[in-house]
Amino acid sequence: MAAFVPVSQWGLFPDGDRPFVVAGPCSAESREQLLEAAAGVKAAGAGVLRAGLWKPRTHPGGFEGVGAKGLAWLAEAREATGLRVCTEVGGAQHVQACLKAGIDMLWIGARTTANPFQVQEICDALRGADVPVLVKNPVSPDLDLWIGAIERLQAAGITRIGAVLRGFTTLDKTPYRNAPVWDMSTRIRTRLKGLPLFVDPSHMAGAAEYVKELSQRALDLGACGLLIEVHPHPQEALSDAAQQLDPAQFKDLIGNLNVRSSDTTDGTYARTLEELRARIDGVDSRLLSLLEERMRISRSIGALKKEYGVSILQTGRWEAVMEGLRKEADAIGLDRSMVEEIFSTIHDYSVKVQE
């Protein structure tokens, strides 16, 4: 399949614009509201105006968007501000309407990404079109569903593709609406080399107060762009009111983000980094040796239990071990959730080798 096109070559954002910012209301609610939002995000430095026209709602009877009539509002906002415009598509009819209206960019939402039938319908409608498409992660942390949607777009001939990390529905307790699961951004970029990554801190946050910290975290981890919800009067929004910024808040956020460079030619940095990476490589090698030793001991324990007819899983023993590890982690300043995750995985494999 063709290589991914860098966002700087999409022809949507001002030259040198970093990060690439897509901003606007969750939903286009009226012509006046959208034009006001467009003026606000333009003044703050956004490159592309976003607004949902078709809104997938959990329950019937809620605001499901203004539909196709909002396409004319987006076109008027583009004419008034010079911003490129984008919206979400959930099926072939949406795609056809957007292409006919000349919408500059499309995105596939989280619920749609989770349905390969819908994604394929969208891809079939896009075949032969030259339009950038962003793909939000599915609501569940399923990397292959996310990658599969992107591969379907590639197979349809779309070359300007970006992934959007918008958080996941998990059982983990976080202050956010959707758990960030930041490692998924690393995993998808490892699997799909050169894939542009955007982050949607608004849907991740679920509350305006968290949008700034999540935006900065996204940039620190190498995201090339942000999708941020901005409404001229958030308290009056017909959808996702709590997570939308007003134009003044958005301008403050954009003005205070710290955008790191992807690399530097500084010689001291390069030498120091190489030294530190060599040390990490040495530690990783020792960790592998220790893991191999632990698995050997686990196999011996498994053989002993089998000989004496003792069950493999000893939950009381493992709970005591984990509690000790938590205390030790606290004592030496390690994040206990990290320790729990790592040792739970090691324990799972130790049980497997005892079977």
C-alpha positions in Angstrom: 0.0 0.0 0.0 1.1 3.6 -0.6 3.0 5.4 2.1 1.2 7.9 4.3 1.4 11.5 3.3 2.7 13.9 6.0 0.1 16.4 7.2 2.3 19.3 6.1 1.6 18.1 2.5 -2.2 17.8 2.8 -2.7 21.4 1.7 -5.0 22.2 4.5 -2.9 24.0 7.1 -0.8 27.2 6.9 2.8 26.5 6.1 4.9 25.8 9.2 1.7 25.5 11.4 2.5 23.4 14.5 0.6 21.8 15.9 -2.0 21.2 13.2 -5.2 22.3 14.9 -8.7 21.4 13.9 -11.3 23.2 16.0 -15.0 24.1 16.2 -18.2 23.1 17.9 -19.2 19.5 18.6 -22.3 20.2 16.5 -23.3 22.8 13.9 -26.5 24.1 15.5 -27.4 27.1 13.4 -25.8 29.2 10.7 -25.1 32.1 13.2 -23.6 29.8 15.8 -21.2 28.2 13.2 -20.1 31.5 11.7 -19.4 32.9 15.2 -17.4 29.7 16.1 -15.5 29.9 12.9 -14.5 33.5 13.5 -13.3 32.6 17.1 -11.2 29.6 16.1 -9.7 31.5 13.2 -8.6 34.4 15.4 -7.0 31.9 17.8 -4.9 30.2 15.1 -6.8 27.1 14.1 -6.2 25.8 10.5 -9.4 23.8 10.0 -12.9 24.3 11.2 -14.7 21.2 12.5 -18.4 20.7 13.1 -20.6 17.6 13.4 -23.7 17.5 11.1 -24.9 14.0 11.7 -24.6 13.0 15.4 -24.8 9.4 16.5 -26.7 9.5 19.8 -27.0 6.7 22.4 -30.7 7.3 23.0 -33.4 8.3 20.5 -35.0 11.7 20.8 -31.7 13.7 21.5 -30.2 16.2 19.1 -28.9 14.2 16.2 -27.5 17.1 14.2 -28.9 19.4 11.5 -27.9 17.0 8.7 -27.1 18.0 5.1 -28.4 21.5 5.4 -25.3 22.3 7.5 -23.0 21.7 4.6 -24.0 25.1 3.2 -23.1 26.7 6.6 -19.7 25.1 6.5 -19.1 26.4 2.9 -20.2 29.9 4.1 -17.8 29.7 7.1 -15.0 28.7 4.8 -15.7 31.6 2.5 -15.9 34.1 5.4 -12.7 33.0 7.3 -10.5 31.1 4.8 -10.5 28.1 7.1 -10.8 24.6 5.5 -13.8 22.7 6.9 -14.4 19.1 8.0 -17.2 17.0 9.4 -18.0 13.4 10.5 -19.4 10.8 8.1 -21.1 7.6 9.2 -22.2 6.1 5.9 -22.2 6.4 2.1 -24.9 9.0 1.9 -23.0 11.3 4.2 -19.8 10.8 2.1 -21.7 11.5 -1.2 -23.2 14.7 0.3 -19.9 16.0 1.6 -18.0 15.3 -1.7 -20.7 17.1 -3.7 -20.5 20.1 -1.3 -16.7 20.2 -1.6 -16.0 19.6 2.1 -12.2 19.7 2.6 -11.7 16.8 5.1 -13.8 14.1 6.7 -13.5 12.0 9.9 -14.8 8.6 10.9 -16.1 8.6 14.4 -15.3 6.1 17.2 -18.6 4.2 17.0 -18.3 3.8 13.2 -14.7 2.7 13.3 -15.8 -0.3 15.4 -18.1 -1.5 12.6 -16.2 -2.9 9.6 -19.4 -3.0 7.5 -19.9 0.8 8.0 -16.3 1.6 7.4 -16.3 -0.4 4.1 -19.4 1.4 3.0 -17.7 4.7 3.6 -14.6 3.5 1.7 -16.6 2.3 -1.3 -18.2 5.8 -1.4 -14.8 7.4 -1.2 -13.1 5.3 -3.9 -11.6 7.7 -6.5 -12.0 10.8 -4.3 -9.0 12.9 -3.2 -9.9 14.0 0.3 -8.1 13.6 3.6 -9.7 11.3 6.2 -9.2 11.1 9.9 -10.0 7.9 11.7 -10.9 8.0 15.4 -10.0 5.0 17.5 -12.9 2.6 18.3 -14.6 3.0 21.7 -12.9 -0.2 22.9 -9.1 -0.5 23.0 -9.0 -2.8 20.0 -5.9 -1.9 18.0 -6.7 -4.1 15.0 -10.2 -2.6 14.5 -8.5 0.8 14.3 -5.8 -0.4 11.9 -8.4 -2.3 9.9 -10.3 0.9 9.2 -7.2 2.7 8.0 -6.2 -0.3 5.8 -9.7 -0.2 4.2 -9.2 3.5 3.4 -5.8 2.7 1.9 -7.3 0.0 -0.2 -9.8 2.5 -1.5 -7.0 4.7 -2.7 -7.1 7.4 0.0 -3.5 8.5 0.7 -4.0 11.5 3.1 -5.0 9.6 6.3 -4.6 10.4 9.9 -5.4 8.5 13.1 -7.1 10.3 16.0 -6.7 9.1 19.6 -9.8 10.2 21.4 -9.6 7.8 24.4 -11.4 4.5 25.2 -14.2 3.2 27.3 -12.5 1.0 29.9 -13.0 -0.2 33.5 -10.1 1.9 34.7 -11.0 4.8 37.0 -9.7 8.1 35.6 -10.9 11.7 36.0 -11.6 11.7 32.2 -14.6 10.7 30.1 -12.5 8.3 28.1 -9.3 6.7 29.3 -6.3 8.1 27.2 -4.4 4.7 27.0 -1.5 6.6 25.6 0.5 3.5 24.7 -2.1 2.9 21.9 -0.7 5.9 20.1 2.8 4.3 20.2 1.5 0.9 19.1 -0.4 2.1 16.1 2.5 4.2 14.9 4.8 1.2 15.3 2.5 -0.9 13.2 1.8 1.7 10.6 5.0 3.6 9.9 4.6 7.3 9.1 1.0 7.4 10.1 0.1 11.0 11.2 -1.4 11.0 14.7 -3.9 13.6 16.0 -5.4 13.6 19.5 -8.9 14.7 20.5 -8.5 16.0 24.0 -12.1 17.2 24.2 -13.6 13.7 23.9 -10.9 12.3 26.0 -11.5 14.8 28.8 -15.2 15.1 28.9 -14.8 18.3 30.8 -13.2 21.6 29.6 -10.9 21.8 32.7 -8.9 18.8 31.5 -8.5 19.8 27.8 -5.3 21.8 28.3 -3.3 19.2 30.2 -4.3 16.5 27.8 -3.4 18.7 24.8 0.1 19.2 26.2 0.5 15.6 27.0 -0.4 14.7 23.4 2.2 17.1 22.0 4.8 15.8 24.4 4.2 12.3 23.1 4.7 13.4 19.5 1.2 14.0 18.2 1.2 16.2 15.1 -2.2 17.8 15.6 -5.2 18.3 17.9 -9.0 18.2 17.4 -10.5 20.6 20.0 -14.2 21.4 20.5 -14.9 25.1 20.7 -18.4 26.7 21.0 -19.1 30.4 21.1 -21.4 29.7 24.1 -20.6 26.3 25.6 -23.3 26.4 28.2 -25.9 26.6 25.5 -24.5 23.7 23.4 -26.9 21.1 22.3 -24.3 18.3 22.6 -21.3 17.7 24.8 -21.6 21.1 26.5 -19.2 20.2 29.4 -16.2 19.5 27.2 -16.3 22.5 24.9 -14.1 25.6 25.3 -15.2 29.1 24.5 -13.1 31.0 22.0 -11.2 32.9 24.7 -10.3 29.7 26.5 -9.2 28.1 23.2 -7.0 31.1 22.4 -5.4 30.9 25.8 -4.8 27.2 25.4 -3.2 27.5 21.9 -1.0 30.4 23.1 0.4 28.4 26.0 1.1 25.0 24.5 4.7 24.0 24.5 5.5 22.5 21.1 8.6 20.4 21.2 10.8 19.8 18.1 11.0 16.3 16.7 14.8 16.3 16.9 17.8 18.6 17.3 21.3 18.7 15.8 22.9 19.7 19.1 25.9 17.5 19.6 25.8 17.4 23.4 22.1 16.2 23.2 23.0 13.5 20.7 26.0 12.2 22.7 24.1 12.2 26.0 21.1 10.5 24.4 23.2 7.8 23.0 24.9 7.2 26.3 21.5 6.9 28.1 20.1 4.6 25.4 23.1 2.4 25.8 22.4 2.1 29.5 18.7 1.3 28.9 19.8 -1.4 26.4 22.0 -2.9 29.1 19.1 -2.8 31.7 16.7 -4.4 29.2 19.2 -7.2 28.5 19.4 -7.9 32.2 15.6 -7.9 32.5 15.4 -10.5 29.8 17.8 -12.7 31.7 15.9 -12.3 34.9 12.6 -13.1 33.1 14.1 -16.2 31.6 15.3 -17.3 35.1 11.8 -16.6 36.5 10.1 -18.7 33.8 12.5 -21.6 34.5 11.6 -21.5 38.2 7.9 -21.2 37.4 8.2 -24.4 35.2 9.8 -26.2 38.1 7.0 -25.0 40.4 4.5 -26.3 37.9 6.2 -29.7 37.7 6.2 -29.9 41.5 2.5 -29.1 41.8 1.6 -31.6 39.2 3.6 -34.3 41.0 1.8 -33.7 44.2 -1.6 -33.1 42.7 -1.8 -29.4 43.7 -3.8 -26.9 41.7 -1.7 -24.4 39.6 -3.4 -21.1 40.7 -2.8 -20.1 44.3 -4.8 -16.9 44.6 -4.0 -16.2 48.3 -0.2 -16.5 47.6 -0.4 -14.1 44.6 -2.5 -11.5 46.4 0.1 -11.5 49.2 3.0 -11.2 46.6 1.2 -8.3 44.9 0.6 -6.4 48.1 4.3 -6.7 48.9 5.2 -5.4 45.5 2.9 -2.4 45.9 4.5 -1.5 49.2 8.0 -1.9 47.7 7.0 0.2 44.8 5.8 3.0 47.1 9.0 2.8 49.1 11.3 3.3 46.1 9.1 5.8 44.2 7.7 3.7 41.4 4.2 4.1 40.1 2.3 1.3 41.7 -0.2 1.0 38.8 2.8 0.4 36.5 4.1 -2.3 38.8 0.7 -3.9 39.1 0.4 -4.0 35.3 3.8 -5.4 34.7 3.8 -8.1 37.4 0.2 -9.1 36.5 1.4 -9.8 33.0 4.4 -11.7 34.3 2.2 -13.7 36.6 -0.2 -14.6 33.8 2.7 -16.1 31.7 4.1 -17.9 34.8 0.7 -19.6 35.2 0.7 -20.6 31.5 4.1 -22.3 31.7 2.9 -24.3 34.7 0.0 -25.8 32.8 
